[in-house]
Amino acid sequence: MPSKTFTVPAISCGHCTRTIENELGDLAGVRHVTADQETRVVTIEWDAPATWEQIDALLHEINYPPAPEDNLTVLN
């Protein structure tokens, strides 16, 4: 199962983390999402049909894009 841990600079409050967790959690194939308000770190695990490209696009759509330097680290 692919997973990724990355920084989201736009996280500033609990509402931000809940939005990220809820929106990504609704994406088909996403198995687990955690977002930390203090560290601004998000960890996500997914299976097909979800892809990193879909996850990244959704994060941009909801205005919580990953930090650019983190975009390429996908762990399998």
C-alpha positions in Angstrom: 0.0 0.0 0.0 1.5 3.3 -1.0 1.9 6.0 1.6 3.3 9.5 1.8 4.2 11.9 4.6 4.5 15.6 3.6 4.2 19.1 4.9 1.2 21.4 4.2 2.3 25.0 5.0 -1.3 26.2 4.9 -2.3 24.3 8.1 -3.0 26.8 10.8 -5.8 25.3 13.0 -7.9 22.3 13.9 -10.4 23.2 11.1 -7.6 22.8 8.6 -6.6 19.4 9.8 -10.2 18.2 9.9 -10.9 19.5 6.4 -7.8 17.6 5.0 -8.7 14.4 6.9 -12.3 14.5 5.8 -11.8 15.5 2.2 -9.0 13.0 1.6 -10.8 10.3 3.6 -13.8 10.6 1.2 -11.6 9.7 -1.8 -12.1 6.2 -3.0 -9.1 4.0 -2.1 -7.7 6.2 0.7 -7.2 4.0 3.8 -5.8 6.3 6.4 -5.2 10.1 6.8 -3.7 12.0 9.7 -2.9 15.7 9.8 -1.1 17.4 12.6 -1.8 21.0 13.4 1.5 21.7 15.3 3.9 20.1 12.8 1.8 20.7 9.7 2.6 17.2 8.6 0.1 15.0 6.8 0.4 11.2 6.4 -1.8 9.3 4.0 -2.1 5.6 3.0 -4.0 4.5 -0.1 -4.8 1.7 -2.5 -6.3 1.7 -6.0 -8.3 3.3 -7.3 -6.7 6.3 -5.6 -3.4 7.7 -7.0 -1.0 10.3 -5.7 -1.9 12.5 -8.7 -5.6 12.5 -7.5 -4.6 13.1 -3.9 -2.3 16.0 -4.9 -5.0 17.5 -7.1 -7.6 17.3 -4.3 -5.2 19.0 -1.9 -4.7 21.8 -4.4 -8.5 22.1 -5.0 -9.2 22.5 -1.2 -6.3 25.0 -0.9 -4.0 22.8 1.2 -1.2 21.9 -1.3 1.8 20.0 -0.1 5.1 21.9 0.2 6.9 21.7 -3.2 10.0 19.9 -1.9 7.8 17.1 -0.6 5.9 16.2 -3.8 8.2 13.4 -5.0 8.5 11.2 -1.9 6.0 8.4 -2.3 6.8 5.2 -0.3 5.6 1.9 -1.5 
